[in-house]
Amino acid sequence: MPKILIIEDEEAVRENILDLLEAEDFETIAAANGRIGIHLAISEVPDLILCDMMMPEIDGYGVLTTLRQEASTATIPFIFLTAKSAKSDFRQGMDMGADDYITKPFTRSELLSAIMNRLEKYATLKRYLSPQTVIKSLSPKMQLLEISLHRAIKQYNFQEFEIYYQPIVDIASGKIVGAESLLRWQSPELGMIYPTEFIPLAESTGLIIPIGKWVLKRVCKQIKSWRNAGINSLMVAVNLSVIEFNQPDFIHNVVNFISVNNLEPDDLELELTESMIMQDVNSAIATMSKLQSLGVKIAIDDFGTGYSSLIYLKNLPINTLKIDRYFIHNVANDSQKSAIAKALIQMAHNLNLDVVAEGVETEAELGFLRQHKCNSMQGFLFSRPLPAAEFEKFFFH
């Protein structure tokens, strides 16, 4: 996983960013001041640095200047975190070699978008560096990633990929009512690679289109196989990429895979993120309406991480709202998170939507969700994502 260094002197902000990035499976290291930050950057050589601009002793400018002079850290993407909004401050930072800046307070989606954007550009930069100029911070793993991804799809025809299934459980009855399909890539050269690492690359190279089609096809075949094994009334969710969702033949492919496997359309639920829908609301609503009219279920994933779609929520043709794990983590003890989670559950029910809580890990979190009538949950408290055969055993256990 990409390693991210956070240099931030405010403990609450630092802990919040750490929680958020760890929930996304990033490897994280943190420093409480600029001096420790410089030491960690040189010793750990992270893939990206988030650094507060205003700190005592060595400020963000001092950290950036030092790291840009060191060969091992000279090209690491560097993002300033700042409460300032003066253009002159940003200009000074960019002139000194910063890659981006985020103004506090920022949303989770703003932070993740800035990080993914920089990691993608960094991967591209490394591809064009000749062997003579490759410095020790450029991991062979990152350089191999794109070549291996092409090969895994074209040459080995997806043999290195496997789909795992995380159970979705009805909170009232405790029964498994669905599963979220999650892609895993076991590369012979690079080991296990998680979607957060290879999906941005797949999107930037267009490889996401064959990957998405393969996942949809395999999931529909798997649902049929489970029907034959006696697992009925189980809905399986598939995450979509914005590129895949906008393909002209996307609806045709969905209909085809459902009919070939003799499935009911509502056996399948397609998960979209808020940011995907917001890129082109009218076009997204048109596609979603068509899918829903065919009987396919639609869910909004990671809900609550960007507020833009609240305005549109009542107009969106959706069946399910999934509350992001960030709001579920420690929800029973965090008054802000509990207020947001309660409001989201209530709002969804008022709109006749099912609510699924993601990332449930403790009995206290489950107790809170049960108390507030959340419909379903998924998370490590019940089960990690499982290979299809293990999921089947787990279902009949």
C-alpha positions, 0 to 999 in steps of 0.5 A: 500500500502507498505510505503516507507521512502526516506532519501536523502539530495539532493532535486532533487534526493529525489523529483525524487524518490518520483514522481516515487514511487507515480506514482506506488501507493506506500505510501511515506514519505521523510526526508532531513537528517539522523536525521529526517530520524531516527525520521520518521522511528521510528514514522511511521515504514515504510515497506522499507527504501531507504537511501543515504549513504553520508549525513552531520551530520548523514550519512547512516551508522549512520542511519542504526546503530541506526535503527538496534538497535531499536526493531520496526525498526530492520528488516525493509528492508534497501537499500543504495543509493550511488554514490560510487562504491568501494566494501569496502563501500558496504561490510561495509554497508552489514556487518552493516545490509543493505539489498541492495544498488543501485548505482546512477544514477539508472534507474526506473526499477533498483529501482523498481526491488530492492524494489519489491525484498526486499518487497517480501523477507520481506513478506516471513521473516514475515511468518516464524516469530513465534507470540512471535517474531513478532514485532510491525512493522509487519502489520497484513495486510501483514501477512494475505495477502498470506492466503487471496489470497489463499482463494480468489482463491481456496475457493471463486473462484475469487468472491472477484476480479473485473476487471476495464477498463480504456478508451484509447482515440484517441487524434485526434478524442477524441473517445474511441478506447480501454480499459486497463483491470486492476485487483482489489481485494476487500478482506473482511479481508483486504479491497481494495488491489492493484496489486502492492501489491498482484501481486509480492506475486502471482508470488512468490507463482505461484498463478499468473497462475490461476489469469492470466487465469481467467483475460484473460477468463473474459476479452474475455467474457466482449468483447463479452458482449459489442459486443452484447450491440453495442460496436464494434471496441473496443480493450481491453488490458490485462497485462501479467505476465512473468510466465503466458507468459512462460506457455506452454499452454498460446497460446492455452488458448488465442486462446481458449478464443477468439474462444469460445467468437466468437471474432476477434483476434485483439479485444485483445491486450496483454501487455508485459513489457520491462523487461519481454522480456529482460529476454529471448529475443529469446523465447519472440520473438518466442511467440510474433510472434506466437500470432501476426501471429494469429492476436492478438495485442502485446504492450510494456508497460512502454516503456522507463524505461529500455533502453535494448530493444531499440536495439531489438525494430525493431526486436520485433513483436509488434503493440503498444508502450506505453510510461510510465507515468513517462515521461508524468508527467509534460512533457510540462514543463520538457525539459528532459522528453519532449525530450525523449517523442518526440524521442519515438513518432517519433521512434515508428512512423518510425517503424509503431507502434501506440503510447499510452501515459499513465498517462495523467492528465493535458490539458498541457500534452494532448496539448504536445501529440497532437502537437507531433502526439501521437496516443492515451492516457489514464489517469485521465484527461479523466477517471479513471479505471471503473467497466465494467457497468460504462465503458459501460455507459461512452462509450455511454454517 
